[in-house]
């Protein structure tokens, strides 16, 4: 499974990109479960079912897992999205 995260925005507006290929890793199942939770539609919608928008100078994220992409914005990330983004940006750097 290939997981890519692109973070844009923030005060400086600098883009940061990282990816992790989980194939063959001993923790591949853990990555897969987290990625599937992060892609769930309700994970990036507001309570009214609309895509949640960000805040001024907040970060925006594009999470792509095996070609399937979702966008999310601070502070409206689900716990799974926040965890996945953190892990990918740390390990995929």
Secondary structure as a PSIPRED ss2 file (coil, helix, strand):
# PSIPRED VFORMAT (PSIPRED V4.0)

   1 X C   1.000  0.000  0.000
   2 X E   0.000  0.000  1.000
   3 X E   0.000  0.000  1.000
   4 X E   0.000  0.000  1.000
   5 X E   0.000  0.000  1.000
   6 X E   0.000  0.000  1.000
   7 X E   0.000  0.000  1.000
   8 X E   0.000  0.000  1.000
   9 X E   0.000  0.000  1.000
  10 X C   1.000  0.000  0.000
  11 X C   1.000  0.000  0.000
  12 X C   1.000  0.000  0.000
  13 X C   1.000  0.000  0.000
  14 X C   1.000  0.000  0.000
  15 X C   1.000  0.000  0.000
  16 X E   0.000  0.000  1.000
  17 X E   0.000  0.000  1.000
  18 X E   0.000  0.000  1.000
  19 X E   0.000  0.000  1.000
  20 X E   0.000  0.000  1.000
  21 X E   0.000  0.000  1.000
  22 X C   1.000  0.000  0.000
  23 X C   1.000  0.000  0.000
  24 X C   1.000  0.000  0.000
  25 X C   1.000  0.000  0.000
  26 X C   1.000  0.000  0.000
  27 X C   1.000  0.000  0.000
  28 X H   0.000  1.000  0.000
  29 X H   0.000  1.000  0.000
  30 X H   0.000  1.000  0.000
  31 X H   0.000  1.000  0.000
  32 X H   0.000  1.000  0.000
  33 X H   0.000  1.000  0.000
  34 X H   0.000  1.000  0.000
  35 X H   0.000  1.000  0.000
  36 X H   0.000  1.000  0.000
  37 X H   0.000  1.000  0.000
  38 X H   0.000  1.000  0.000
  39 X H   0.000  1.000  0.000
  40 X C   1.000  0.000  0.000
  41 X H   0.000  1.000  0.000
  42 X H   0.000  1.000  0.000
  43 X H   0.000  1.000  0.000
  44 X H   0.000  1.000  0.000
  45 X E   0.000  0.000  1.000
  46 X C   1.000  0.000  0.000
  47 X C   1.000  0.000  0.000
  48 X C   1.000  0.000  0.000
  49 X C   1.000  0.000  0.000
  50 X C   1.000  0.000  0.000
  51 X E   0.000  0.000  1.000
  52 X C   1.000  0.000  0.000
  53 X C   1.000  0.000  0.000
  54 X C   1.000  0.000  0.000
  55 X C   1.000  0.000  0.000
  56 X C   1.000  0.000  0.000
  57 X C   1.000  0.000  0.000
  58 X C   1.000  0.000  0.000
  59 X E   0.000  0.000  1.000
  60 X E   0.000  0.000  1.000
  61 X E   0.000  0.000  1.000
  62 X E   0.000  0.000  1.000
  63 X E   0.000  0.000  1.000
  64 X E   0.000  0.000  1.000
  65 X E   0.000  0.000  1.000
  66 X C   1.000  0.000  0.000
  67 X C   1.000  0.000  0.000
  68 X E   0.000  0.000  1.000
  69 X E   0.000  0.000  1.000
  70 X E   0.000  0.000  1.000
  71 X E   0.000  0.000  1.000
  72 X E   0.000  0.000  1.000
  73 X E   0.000  0.000  1.000
  74 X C   1.000  0.000  0.000
  75 X C   1.000  0.000  0.000
  76 X C   1.000  0.000  0.000
  77 X C   1.000  0.000  0.000
  78 X C   1.000  0.000  0.000
  79 X H   0.000  1.000  0.000
  80 X H   0.000  1.000  0.000
  81 X H   0.000  1.000  0.000
  82 X H   0.000  1.000  0.000
  83 X H   0.000  1.000  0.000
  84 X H   0.000  1.000  0.000
  85 X H   0.000  1.000  0.000
  86 X H   0.000  1.000  0.000
  87 X H   0.000  1.000  0.000
  88 X H   0.000  1.000  0.000
  89 X H   0.000  1.000  0.000
  90 X H   0.000  1.000  0.000
  91 X H   0.000  1.000  0.000
  92 X C   1.000  0.000  0.000
  93 X C   1.000  0.000  0.000
